[in-house]
Amino acid sequence: MNNMLQTRRRDLVDELQEASLHARYCGLSVSIKELLLLASLFLLELSIMLMPMAIYMKGERSFAIFLTSKPGMVFQGAIVVLFAAGAFIGYQYWVSKRSRSSHFRLIVMMNLVTVTLTLVAAELTVRFSSQSSKEGETFGNTILLPKNWQKVALHYRELLDKASGAVSVLVYDELLGWTVGPNIRSADGLYYSSSEGIRAPHAGIKFADRPAKKRIALVGDSFTFGQEVKYEDTWGHHLEKALGSEFQVLNFGVPGYGVDQAYLRYEKDVRRWNPEIIIFSFINHDLLRTMSVYSFIAFPKSVLPFSTPRFVLSDGTLERINVPPLAPEAIFSRESISDLPFLEYQSDYDHSEWEKSLSHLPYLARLFVSRFPRWSHQNPQVSEEALVTLNASILQNFVRTARQAQATPIVVYLPSGNELKSTTQGSLAPISKQVLEEASIGYTDLSPCLMDLDPADRLAPDATHYSPQANAKIANCVYDVVNEKVGVNGHQVVNDECCNG
């Protein structure tokens, strides 16, 4: 009898253990199903959000082309997720209806509350973290659309009033857009100009009163002008010292110039000096500037409140539009940016970025449309092909007109920005290489020239322009080029061994 009771007791214990395991399994199964349902709800909502976002980015593309793009692939993936998640949610709803369970309704409510709170928190974060800027509002490094023309205009009017740094030596010019003014001392005392509007070591200089047997003219942008360093540290001055007293090096560089303005500066101001050699130097960014009428649109960080003349190619011939360029007062007195002329020739201009719409009401939507622009057909006037052919034509015209004036043209490419922060061997930026190959002219790439300098010594403190050491190095390298062209006696700018770009 005792044995039977013990056996029965063991059987009951085994049955209880099995029941416990079964209950745990059932509970686990329910938990996994609930998690899958919750995940499916999130995926369904995510796909519903991604689909209109992708369609927005489609822009003017045909649907067939759109489907092969990254937004198109996201769109297709969202459709697949939408149907898969929707099918699973539908099945779970059917199961809950049959079992009369309230779990489905509770999970849906949990999902809706979570999504709502997340979106509200994100909206408030962007709304209250955005900051005012000269173009409107920004979140992090993103300018939130729509841009605000009134703020832009006010910002540049204030810049005109302050006239600080290199801008303080610049004046409006009816041909060039802007140029270095005559007899000017910059607000910070770092820059001076001669009576002819040429960079000078101090005030009261007239270079025409300093006759020289041979003149060399430098044409270019702020890297030629020598921004952020005093006159004695510019590569132009180092070059003049190396060449000796029979040479006079005139620095016609102007901050902010593109290749087009440098060429016009040569035509307007340099040719009458009858230089024996003209050194035309440019950086990669100068090629982009050629495609601009209003630099502050294409380059929001620009401090130049001017408009520029703009070249276009007509049957292979250079023609200028925007003549004369608008004076700053005329630009920033306009009620709307759309009132400015020649915007169809302005790179990086999209009228929709300046117009308010319903999509700009939620800050989350503003952030999205600001970070992910709609695709639009590229304006042929500002396409990459136009950039290459236009800049190449300008360089060809410079070389041709310089030779017609019995001068020796020298075209040099100057490395800048990220190119100089690199520790690897320097080389032409891809777009510059395309332009120079299209132009089919002789040139010297000075990128390798600075590579044996320590990267920390290549740029001035703001990491934009050349340091004094880099200016000296460039002068050495340019000296070699000049010596090769005209046979100068073997002077050296500094004791460093000269590097030939």
Secondary structure by P-SEA (a helix, b strand, c coil): caaaaaaaaaaaaaaaaaaaaaaaaaaaaaaaaaaaaaaaaaaaaaaaaaaaaaaaacccccaaaaaacaaaaaaaaaaaaaaaaaaaaaaaaaaaaaaccaaaaaaaaaaaaaaaaaaaaaaaaaaaacccccccccccccccccccaaaaaaaaaaaaaacccccccbbbbcccccccccccccccccbbbccccccccccccccccccccbbbbbbbccccccccccccccaaaaaaaaacccbbbbbcccccccaaaaaaaaacccccccccbbbbbbccaaaaaaaccccccccccccccbbbbbbbbcccbbbbcccccccaaaaaacccccccccccccccccccccccccccccaaaaaaaaaccccccccccccaaaaaaaaaaaaaaaaaaaaaacbbbbbbbbbccccccccccccccaaaaaaaaaacbbbbbccccccccccccccccccccccaaaaaaaaaaaaaaaaaacccccccccccccccc
